[in-house]
Amino acid sequence: MDHPWGQLVDKHNIRLAFVGSGNWARKYHFPSLAYLTQRSISNTTRDLSVDLRLRGIYSLDSEIAVGVASETGFELVYPSLDALLDDDAVDAIAVAVTPSALASVLKRVIKKGVPIISEKPPGVTTQEAKDLSDLITVPNVLAFNRRFAPSTTPSRALSRIWQTSTMSREPSTDTSEWTKHS
C-alpha cells in the first residue's frame, strides 16, 4: 500500500511554497519557517532527516512578499498564484490568507496535487467547508492551534452537534497548560 503522503515521504529535500503574507503569517509562520530552515528536522529511530527549502511566496501585496522573502529566505516571489501553481519545483504549499479568500484559494491549490497546510477556517460557512473537504485528494492539515484551550472545549462539543465555529482567545493568554492532558 502506498503511503498517504505519496512521494513526499521519501524526500529529504522539501520545497515549500507559501500563499499569503498577512499579520498572522508574519508574526508566527515566517519566524518558525526561518528557524526550521536553519535546522535539520530529524527522527532518531530512522533516517527521516529533512532539508526544508523555502521555494517561494505569493501575496497580493508584492512589496510585503519581497520583504518576507528577503528576511525569511524564500528563493523567489511569485507574481501570481498561477505562477506558484505552475512551479513544478514545489513539493508542498502553506496557505494563510483571510477567511473570506481561503476557500477560493484552497480550491485552486488543491488541484496542484501536493500536500497542503492551511490556516482556519476552511470556509466561512459550513457548506463551503464541506465543499472543500469533498475536493481534498492530497494530504492536508488545517491549523487549529486552540484545540486544547480550556475555553474551546465546550465550543468543540457544540461544533460536533451544531457545526459552530470555535471561540477565539486573547493573544496574551498563557497556552502552556493547554496540552498537558492531551
N, CA, C and O of each residue as an XYZ file, in Angstrom:
728
protein
N       0.841     -1.193      0.000
C       0.000      0.000      0.000
C       0.882      1.251      0.000
O       1.853      1.332      0.753
N       0.549      2.196     -0.825
C       1.298      3.435     -0.884
C       1.048      4.258      0.372
O      -0.038      4.222      0.951
N       2.069      4.998      0.782
C       1.932      5.890      1.921
C       1.013      7.039      1.511
O       1.108      7.525      0.384
N       0.114      7.489      2.416
C      -0.820      8.555      2.034
C      -0.135      9.869      1.671
O      -0.735     10.710      1.002
N       1.102     10.058      2.099
C       1.808     11.283      1.747
C       2.576     11.114      0.441
O       3.320     12.005      0.030
N       2.392      9.969     -0.209
C       2.960      9.756     -1.535
C       4.463      9.897     -1.573
O       5.159      9.492     -0.642
N       4.962     10.469     -2.648
C       6.398     10.596     -2.860
C       7.065     11.504     -1.841
O       8.273     11.403     -1.627
N       6.301     12.392     -1.207
C       6.887     13.326     -0.256
C       7.523     12.608      0.927
O       8.485     13.110      1.509
N       6.996     11.427      1.295
C       7.516     10.712      2.449
C       8.948     10.248      2.235
O       9.683     10.077      3.208
N       9.361     10.044      1.011
C      10.716      9.589      0.708
C      11.673     10.737      0.382
O      12.853     10.502      0.123
N      11.184     11.946      0.393
C      12.029     13.091      0.037
C      12.815     13.569      1.248
O      12.320     13.548      2.375
N      14.016     13.988      1.007
C      14.825     14.581      2.067
C      14.988     16.082      1.850
O      15.495     16.785      2.724
N      14.569     16.561      0.717
C      14.551     17.989      0.421
C      13.126     18.363      0.052
O      12.632     17.966     -1.003
N      12.466     19.119      0.909
C      11.087     19.521      0.647
C      11.070     21.011      0.349
O      11.531     21.830      1.145
N      10.527     21.343     -0.817
C      10.442     22.735     -1.248
C       9.031     23.241     -1.022
O       8.083     22.806     -1.676
N       8.908     24.178     -0.076
C       7.619     24.704      0.355
C       7.333     26.048     -0.288
O       8.187     26.934     -0.309
N       6.131     26.192     -0.808
C       5.661     27.492     -1.296
C       4.633     28.004     -0.294
O       3.955     27.216      0.364
N       4.521     29.318     -0.181
C       3.619     29.928      0.801
C       2.721     30.922      0.091
O       3.176     31.701     -0.747
N       1.424     30.889      0.438
C       0.448     31.836     -0.100
C      -0.034     32.709      1.052
O      -0.601     32.209      2.024
N       0.194     34.017      0.939
C      -0.237     34.958      1.962
C       0.935     35.592      2.689
O       2.014     35.009      2.787
N       0.703     36.807      3.202
C       1.756     37.487      3.959
C       1.151     38.438      4.982
O       1.708     39.497      5.272
N       0.012     38.048      5.521
C      -0.675     38.892      6.498
C       0.009     38.898      7.857
O       1.063     38.291      8.049
N      -0.618     39.597      8.792
C      -0.043     39.741     10.131
C       0.235     38.404     10.798
O       1.304     38.215     11.379
N      -0.709     37.473     10.726
C      -0.544     36.170     11.386
C       0.658     35.426     10.798
O       1.476     34.875     11.534
N       0.753     35.416      9.504
C       1.879     34.738      8.842
C       3.198     35.403      9.220
O       4.181     34.716      9.498
N       3.227     36.729      9.231
C       4.479     37.431      9.550
C       4.863     37.259     11.021
O       6.047     37.202     11.351
N       3.875     37.178     11.893
C       4.176     37.062     13.325
C       4.526     35.631     13.736
O       5.375     35.433     14.605
N       3.884     34.630     13.124
C       4.060     33.252     13.585
C       4.683     32.320     12.542
O       5.669     31.644     12.834
N       4.132     32.278     11.354
C       4.601     31.317     10.356
C       6.030     31.579      9.891
O       6.869     30.679      9.920
N       6.304     32.794      9.467
C       7.606     33.071      8.874
C       8.763     32.933      9.862
O       9.802     32.388      9.490
N       8.630     33.407     11.117
C       9.726     33.149     12.071
C       9.946     31.648     12.297
O      11.087     31.204     12.423
N       8.871     30.875     12.349
C       9.006     29.422     12.526
C       9.680     28.787     11.318
O      10.543     27.922     11.474
N       9.300     29.201     10.132
C       9.919     28.652      8.925
C      11.396     29.015      8.847
O      12.223     28.191      8.458
N      11.726     30.247      9.216
C      13.134     30.653      9.214
C      13.925     29.782     10.191
O      15.039     29.357      9.889
N      13.349     29.524     11.348
C      14.001     28.678     12.352
C      14.194     27.259     11.813
O      15.279     26.689     11.928
N      13.140     26.695     11.226
C      13.211     25.318     10.732
C      14.195     25.150      9.582
O      14.839     24.108      9.464
N      14.315     26.151      8.746
C      15.237     26.023      7.618
C      16.697     26.092      8.060
O      17.593     25.737      7.295
N      16.935     26.537      9.268
C      18.295     26.591      9.795
C      18.679     25.305     10.516
O      19.817     25.170     10.965
N      17.755     24.364     10.635
C      18.000     23.129     11.355
C      17.566     21.940     10.521
O      16.706     22.057      9.648
N      18.167     20.802     10.797
C      17.746     19.565     10.150
C      16.632     18.967     10.993
O      16.804     18.761     12.195
N      15.507     18.689     10.382
C      14.394     18.057     11.072
C      14.644     16.564     11.000
O      14.668     15.995      9.909
N      14.830     15.917     12.145
C      15.187     14.505     12.079
C      14.469     13.686     13.132
O      13.955     14.211     14.120
N      14.450     12.388     12.892
C      13.865     11.408     13.788
C      14.972     10.412     14.099
O      15.586      9.873     13.178
N      15.239     10.158     15.369
C      16.379      9.323     15.736
C      16.140      7.838     15.483
O      17.106      7.076     15.461
N      14.898      7.390     15.291
C      14.645      5.964     15.101
C      14.946      5.490     13.693
O      15.233      4.309     13.494
N      14.888      6.374     12.716
C      15.279      6.032     11.355
C      15.613      7.311     10.602
O      15.285      8.411     11.047
N      16.244      7.159      9.499
C      16.706      8.337      8.774
C      15.541      9.065      8.111
O      15.116      8.720      7.009
N      15.042     10.068      8.803
C      13.958     10.884      8.264
C      14.372     12.348      8.197
O      13.518     13.233      8.142
N      15.662     12.604      8.202
C      16.087     13.992      8.202
C      15.570     14.695      6.949
O      15.582     14.140      5.850
N      15.119     15.924      7.146
C      14.505     16.683      6.062
C      15.182     18.038      5.962
O      15.416     18.711      6.966
N      15.484     18.417      4.760
C      16.017     19.734      4.477
C      14.860     20.542      3.908
O      14.473     20.358      2.755
N      14.313     21.436      4.718
C      13.183     22.255      4.287
C      13.709     23.452      3.511
O      14.525     24.223      4.018
N      13.240     23.601      2.287
C      13.623     24.729      1.435
C      12.399     25.615      1.225
O      11.307     25.122      0.943
N      12.586     26.898      1.360
C      11.500     27.843      1.127
C      11.551     28.264     -0.338
O      12.273     29.187     -0.715
N      10.770     27.568     -1.146
C      10.814     27.733     -2.596
C      10.353     29.127     -3.030
O      11.047     29.807     -3.785
N       9.168     29.551     -2.547
C       8.669     30.846     -2.989
C       7.442     31.268     -2.220
O       6.827     30.476     -1.507
N       7.096     32.531     -2.378
C       5.947     33.107     -1.699
C       5.141     33.914     -2.711
O       5.684     34.563     -3.605
N       3.805     33.844     -2.531
C       2.909     34.701     -3.302
C       2.020     35.442     -2.324
O       1.508     34.861     -1.367
N       1.842     36.720     -2.571
C       0.943     37.549     -1.770
C       0.340     38.608     -2.671
O       0.955     39.034     -3.648
N      -0.869     39.028     -2.334
C      -1.472     40.138     -3.070
C      -0.639     41.399     -2.909
O      -0.603     42.242     -3.805
N       0.033     41.532     -1.765
C       0.906     42.672     -1.513
C       2.337     42.260     -1.841
O       3.041     41.706     -0.996
N       2.756     42.529     -3.055
C       4.074     42.066     -3.511
C       5.219     42.729     -2.747
O       6.274     42.118     -2.578
N       5.034     43.957     -2.287
C       6.098     44.616     -1.520
C       6.367     43.879     -0.217
O       7.521     43.676      0.162
N       5.305     43.481      0.466
C       5.484     42.713      1.704
C       6.116     41.368      1.375
O       7.006     40.913      2.093
N       5.670     40.730      0.303
C       6.232     39.432     -0.087
C       7.733     39.531     -0.359
O       8.490     38.634      0.014
N       8.160     40.596     -0.996
C       9.589     40.791     -1.266
C      10.348     40.920      0.059
O      11.419     40.336      0.220
N       9.799     41.676      0.993
C      10.435     41.822      2.297
C      10.494     40.513      3.063
O      11.516     40.185      3.666
N       9.390     39.759      3.042
C       9.348     38.462      3.715
C      10.362     37.508      3.087
O      11.074     36.798      3.797
N      10.427     37.493      1.771
C      11.372     36.610      1.085
C      12.803     36.930      1.499
O      13.608     36.029      1.732
N      13.108     38.205      1.588
C      14.448     38.629      1.973
C      14.756     38.248      3.424
O      15.841     37.749      3.721
N      13.806     38.483      4.318
C      14.014     38.219      5.743
C      13.993     36.727      6.076
O      14.735     36.272      6.947
N      13.153     35.977      5.389
C      12.913     34.581      5.755
C      13.743     33.608      4.934
O      14.077     32.526      5.416
N      14.075     33.967      3.725
C      14.894     33.085      2.903
C      14.150     32.385      1.783
O      14.649     31.395      1.248
N      12.961     32.873      1.407
C      12.286     32.308      0.242
C      13.133     32.583     -0.991
O      13.685     33.672     -1.144
N      13.234     31.595     -1.866
C      14.065     31.720     -3.062
C      13.508     32.735     -4.044
O      14.270     33.421     -4.724
N      12.184     32.840     -4.127
C      11.600     33.755     -5.095
C      10.240     34.249     -4.635
O       9.620     33.689     -3.731
N       9.800     35.310     -5.284
C       8.464     35.869     -5.065
C       7.687     35.632     -6.350
O       8.090     36.079     -7.424
N       6.565     34.922     -6.230
C       5.740     34.652     -7.404
C       4.919     35.883     -7.757
O       4.401     36.544     -6.857
N       4.783     36.210     -9.030
C       3.984     37.365     -9.437
C       2.476     37.094     -9.357
O       1.667     38.022     -9.364
N       2.112     35.806     -9.281
C       0.697     35.457     -9.237
C       0.538     34.074     -8.598
O       1.499     33.312     -8.493
N      -0.677     33.769     -8.180
C      -0.960     32.432     -7.665
C      -0.771     31.401     -8.778
O      -0.297     30.293     -8.527
N      -1.137     31.762     -9.996
C      -0.934     30.851    -11.125
C       0.539     30.490    -11.292
O       0.867     29.337    -11.572
N       1.424     31.463    -11.123
C       2.861     31.193    -11.263
C       3.320     30.206    -10.191
O       4.112     29.309    -10.478
N       2.837     30.362     -8.975
C       3.166     29.411     -7.908
C       2.663     28.020     -8.273
O       3.397     27.037     -8.161
N       1.418     27.942     -8.707
C       0.815     26.649     -9.033
C       1.470     25.997    -10.255
O       1.438     24.774    -10.393
N       2.050     26.785    -11.121
C       2.740     26.250    -12.307
C       4.174     25.815    -12.012
O       4.810     25.194    -12.864
N       4.692     26.124    -10.834
C       6.081     25.802    -10.481
C       6.197     24.322    -10.132
O       5.725     23.892     -9.080
N       6.818     23.548    -11.008
C       6.985     22.110    -10.788
C       7.945     21.783     -9.654
O       8.006     20.635     -9.213
N       8.693     22.767     -9.176
C       9.647     22.525     -8.088
C       8.986     22.547     -6.707
O       9.643     22.243     -5.712
N       7.709     22.897     -6.630
C       7.008     22.976     -5.337
C       6.550     21.586     -4.902
O       5.869     20.883     -5.649
N       6.935     21.197     -3.676
C       6.549     19.900     -3.116
C       5.363     19.986     -2.162
O       4.651     18.999     -1.975
N       5.139     21.150     -1.556
C       4.062     21.339     -0.588
C       3.731     22.827     -0.542
O       4.555     23.670     -0.896
N       2.509     23.138     -0.099
C       2.065     24.533     -0.068
C       1.434     24.833      1.283
O       0.640     24.047      1.799
N       1.799     25.986      1.854
C       1.162     26.506      3.067
C       0.320     27.704      2.663
O       0.737     28.523      1.844
N      -0.884     27.802      3.253
C      -1.799     28.883      2.895
C      -2.261     29.586      4.168
O      -2.790     28.957      5.084
N      -2.053     30.901      4.208
C      -2.533     31.715      5.325
C      -3.047     33.025      4.734
O      -2.314     34.006      4.615
N      -4.310     33.011      4.375
C      -4.954     34.196      3.805
C      -6.202     34.505      4.615
O      -6.548     33.760      5.532
N      -6.876     35.590      4.288
C      -8.070     35.970      5.030
C      -9.147     34.889      4.901
O      -9.224     34.209      3.878
N      -9.974     34.733      5.934
C     -11.031     33.714      5.869
C     -11.935     33.865      4.646
O     -12.384     32.864      4.087
N     -12.205     35.087      4.229
C     -13.088     35.282      3.080
C     -12.454     34.821      1.769
O     -13.170     34.518      0.815
N     -11.134     34.763      1.711
C     -10.444     34.335      0.486
C      -9.981     32.885      0.531
O      -9.641     32.309     -0.502
N      -9.967     32.290      1.725
C      -9.336     30.986      1.893
C      -9.946     29.894      1.012
O      -9.210     29.172      0.339
N     -11.240     29.762      1.004
C     -11.863     28.682      0.235
C     -11.539     28.781     -1.254
O     -11.219     27.775     -1.887
N     -11.618     29.976     -1.811
C     -11.337     30.103     -3.247
C      -9.867     29.818     -3.550
O      -9.556     29.238     -4.590
N      -8.958     30.215     -2.657
C      -7.540     29.909     -2.855
C      -7.313     28.406     -2.722
O      -6.624     27.808     -3.548
N      -7.886     27.794     -1.689
C      -7.689     26.356     -1.493
C      -8.234     25.531     -2.650
O      -7.631     24.524     -3.021
N      -9.349     25.931     -3.222
C      -9.891     25.198     -4.369
C      -8.871     25.130     -5.498
O      -8.771     24.115     -6.188
N      -8.123     26.196     -5.684
C      -7.104     26.210     -6.734
C      -5.858     25.432     -6.320
O      -5.280     24.701     -7.125
N      -5.449     25.590     -5.065
C      -4.238     24.934     -4.570
C      -4.408     23.417     -4.543
O      -3.468     22.686     -4.855
N      -5.583     22.943     -4.178
C      -5.855     21.502     -4.108
C      -5.566     20.834     -5.450
O      -5.064     19.711     -5.497
N      -5.883     21.526     -6.532
C      -5.698     20.960     -7.874
C      -4.235     20.688     -8.209
O      -3.948     19.894     -9.105
N      -3.301     21.335     -7.501
C      -1.868     21.108     -7.756
C      -1.470     19.691     -7.363
O      -0.525     19.134     -7.924
N      -2.186     19.100     -6.398
C      -1.916     17.712     -6.030
C      -0.744     17.508     -5.096
O      -0.178     16.415     -5.050
N      -0.361     18.543     -4.343
C       0.715     18.408     -3.362
C       0.129     18.591     -1.959
O      -0.947     19.172     -1.814
N       0.827     18.099     -0.920
C       0.331     18.303      0.445
C       0.152     19.790      0.769
O       0.888     20.650      0.285
N      -0.851     20.054      1.603
C      -1.238     21.427      1.939
C      -1.355     21.562      3.450
O      -1.851     20.660      4.126
N      -0.899     22.688      3.974
C      -1.257     23.087      5.334
C      -1.928     24.442      5.198
O      -1.455     25.320      4.475
N      -3.038     24.596      5.906
C      -3.822     25.810      5.760
C      -4.258     26.329      7.109
O      -4.496     25.565      8.044
N      -4.357     27.631      7.191
C      -4.961     28.238      8.371
C      -6.463     27.998      8.323
O      -7.006     27.618      7.286
N      -7.105     28.213      9.411
C      -8.544     28.055      9.511
C      -9.218     29.389      9.276
O      -8.519     30.402      9.239
N     -10.475     29.456      9.122
C     -11.410     28.354      8.903
C     -11.377     27.913      7.446
O     -11.044     28.708      6.567
N     -11.715     26.667      7.183
C     -11.667     26.190      5.798
C     -12.796     26.745      4.936
O     -12.852     26.475      3.736
N     -13.669     27.498      5.525
C     -14.763     28.130      4.792
C     -15.488     29.071      5.730
O     -15.446     28.897      6.948
N     -16.147     30.058      5.173
C     -16.885     30.979      6.031
C     -18.270     30.436      6.369
O     -18.965     30.984      7.224
N     -18.665     29.365      5.700
C     -19.908     28.670      6.035
C     -19.606     27.176      6.135
O     -18.598     26.695      5.618
N     -20.488     26.464      6.800
C     -20.330     25.017      6.904
C     -20.346     24.386      5.520
O     -19.565     23.474      5.250
N     -21.216     24.852      4.646
C     -21.302     24.291      3.293
C     -20.003     24.504      2.518
O     -19.550     23.616      1.795
N     -19.413     25.682      2.673
C     -18.156     25.953      1.985
C     -17.064     24.991      2.465
O     -16.277     24.490      1.662
N     -17.021     24.738      3.762
C     -16.041     23.798      4.321
C     -16.303     22.376      3.815
O     -15.366     21.657      3.470
N     -17.556     21.979      3.771
C     -17.889     20.644      3.255
C     -17.515     20.512      1.785
O     -16.992     19.479      1.367
N     -17.778     21.542      1.007
C     -17.425     21.517     -0.410
C     -15.915     21.342     -0.593
O     -15.474     20.592     -1.464
N     -15.131     22.034      0.228
C     -13.679     21.879      0.158
C     -13.255     20.468      0.539
O     -12.390     19.881     -0.111
N     -13.857     19.922      1.584
C     -13.461     18.582      2.025
C     -13.754     17.548      0.937
O     -13.050     16.543      0.835
N     -14.772     17.781      0.139
C     -15.079     16.866     -0.959
C     -14.012     16.910     -2.061
O     -13.851     15.944     -2.807
N     -13.295     18.011     -2.161
C     -12.271     18.168     -3.197
C     -10.916     17.602     -2.789
O     -10.077     17.321     -3.644
N     -10.699     17.434     -1.492
C      -9.378     17.030     -0.987
C      -9.035     15.616     -1.431
O      -9.769     14.667     -1.158
N      -7.917     15.496     -2.114
C      -7.405     14.183     -2.514
C      -5.935     14.043     -2.140
O      -5.301     13.033     -2.447
N      -5.401     15.062     -1.474
C      -3.991     15.075     -1.081
C      -3.901     15.216      0.428
O      -4.850     15.680      1.060
N      -2.777     14.824      1.017
C      -2.602     15.045      2.455
C      -2.744     16.531      2.771
O      -2.206     17.381      2.062
N      -3.464     16.829      3.831
C      -3.666     18.220      4.187
C      -3.788     18.347      5.693
O      -4.179     17.405      6.383
N      -3.451     19.509      6.183
C      -3.552     19.819      7.604
C      -4.232     21.171      7.712
O      -3.871     22.121      7.018
N      -5.212     21.243      8.582
C      -5.862     22.503      8.876
C      -5.353     22.947     10.232
O      -5.613     22.287     11.238
N      -4.630     24.058     10.275
C      -4.076     24.547     11.532
C      -5.221     24.844     12.499
O      -6.182     25.529     12.152
N      -5.103     24.323     13.702
C      -6.139     24.532     14.715
C      -5.438     24.648     16.052
O      -5.459     23.716     16.856
N      -4.819     25.789     16.290
C      -3.944     25.974     17.427
C      -4.660     26.126     18.754
O      -4.002     26.232     19.789
N      -5.961     26.141     18.763
C      -6.694     26.321     20.015
C      -7.445     25.068     20.454
O      -8.283     25.144     21.352
N      -7.170     23.938     19.853
C      -7.963     22.753     20.137
C      -7.845     22.263     21.570
O      -8.741     21.570     22.051
N      -6.748     22.609     22.276
C      -6.593     22.165     23.647
C      -6.922     23.256     24.664
O      -6.841     23.019     25.869
N      -7.285     24.426     24.202
C      -7.574     25.528     25.114
C      -8.840     25.212     25.916
O      -9.853     24.815     25.340
N      -8.789     25.385     27.242
C      -9.974     25.107     28.058
C     -11.208     25.884     27.600
O     -12.328     25.381     27.684
N     -11.001     27.108     27.115
C     -12.149     27.899     26.685
C     -12.808     27.359     25.425
O     -13.956     27.704     25.145
N     -12.114     26.520     24.655
C     -12.715     25.993     23.435
C     -13.356     24.629     23.622
O     -14.096     24.179     22.748
N     -13.095     23.966     24.728
C     -13.642     22.627     24.934
C     -15.167     22.604     24.820
O     -15.696     21.764     24.092
N     -15.901     23.495     25.511
C     -17.366     23.479     25.330
C     -17.768     23.781     23.894
O     -18.720     23.193     23.380
N     -17.054     24.688     23.244
C     -17.377     25.031     21.872
C     -17.111     23.855     20.940
O     -17.869     23.639     19.993
N     -16.047     23.090     21.190
C     -15.763     21.923     20.366
C     -16.897     20.922     20.457
O     -17.293     20.331     19.452
N     -17.422     20.727     21.663
C     -18.547     19.800     21.824
C     -19.748     20.305     21.039
O     -20.427     19.525     20.371
N     -20.013     21.591     21.114
C     -21.142     22.159     20.366
C     -20.916     22.053     18.867
O     -21.857     21.815     18.109
N     -19.682     22.226     18.438
C     -19.435     22.203     16.997
C     -19.728     20.830     16.414
O     -20.118     20.716     15.252
N     -19.542     19.788     17.214
C     -19.888     18.449     16.726
C     -21.396     18.311     16.551
O     -21.873     17.606     15.662
N     -22.124     18.989     17.405
C     -23.582     18.885     17.348
C     -24.179     19.899     16.381
O     -24.988     19.545     15.524
N     -23.784     21.148     16.517
C     -24.404     22.219     15.746
C     -23.510     22.795     14.672
O     -23.885     23.759     14.004
N     -22.344     22.225     14.497
C     -21.384     22.681     13.488
C     -21.098     24.183     13.609
O     -21.125     24.919     12.623
N     -20.827     24.609     14.837
C     -20.495     26.013     15.076
C     -18.991     26.199     15.051
O     -18.239     25.226     15.107
N     -18.560     27.415     14.968
C     -17.136     27.733     14.992
C     -16.641     27.793     16.424
O     -17.421     28.020     17.348
N     -15.341     27.588     16.608
C     -14.766     27.687     17.941
C     -14.513     29.139     18.298
O     -14.408     30.003     17.427
N     -14.416     29.389     19.590
C     -14.177     30.739     20.086
C     -12.710     31.094     19.951
O     -11.852     30.225     19.798
N     -12.446     32.363     20.009
C     -11.081     32.843     19.944
C     -10.563     33.099     21.351
O     -11.329     33.078     22.314
N      -9.268     33.340     21.469
C      -8.678     33.674     22.755
C      -7.872     34.944     22.594
O      -7.540     35.349     21.480
N      -7.564     35.563     23.706
C      -6.710     36.737     23.670
C      -5.279     36.298     23.366
O      -4.846     35.278     23.903
N      -4.533     37.009     22.543
C      -3.167     36.611     22.214
C      -2.246     36.526     23.427
O      -1.249     35.804     23.393
N      -2.565     37.256     24.497
C      -1.690     37.256     25.668
C      -1.928     36.067     26.592
O      -1.231     35.932     27.598
N      -2.890     35.201     26.282
C      -3.196     34.062     27.122
C      -2.029     33.088     27.179
O      -1.445     32.751     26.149
N      -1.686     32.629     28.397
C      -0.633     31.623     28.562
C      -1.189     30.285     28.099
O      -2.150     29.777     28.678
N      -0.595     29.714     27.065
C      -1.106     28.476     26.471
C      -0.381     27.227     26.938
O      -0.688     26.130     26.470
N       0.570     27.366     27.845
C       1.396     26.227     28.233
C       0.605     25.099     28.899
O       1.038     23.947     28.858
N      -0.524     25.398     29.501
C      -1.326     24.384     30.198
C      -2.230     23.605     29.248
O      -2.754     22.559     29.633
N      -2.425     24.076     28.034
C      -3.424     23.512     27.141
C      -3.163     22.074     26.735
O      -4.105     21.297     26.578
N      -1.931     21.712     26.566
C      -1.632     20.382     26.031
C      -1.192     19.382     27.083
O      -0.810     18.266     26.731
N      -1.230     19.736     28.357
C      -0.784     18.819     29.410
C      -1.608     17.534     29.456
O      -1.084     16.484     29.827
N      -2.866     17.596     29.091
C      -3.745     16.426     29.209
C      -4.036     15.779     27.863
O      -4.945     14.957     27.749
N      -3.278     16.143     26.856
C      -3.549     15.570     25.525
C      -2.753     14.308     25.315
O      -2.849     13.686     24.257
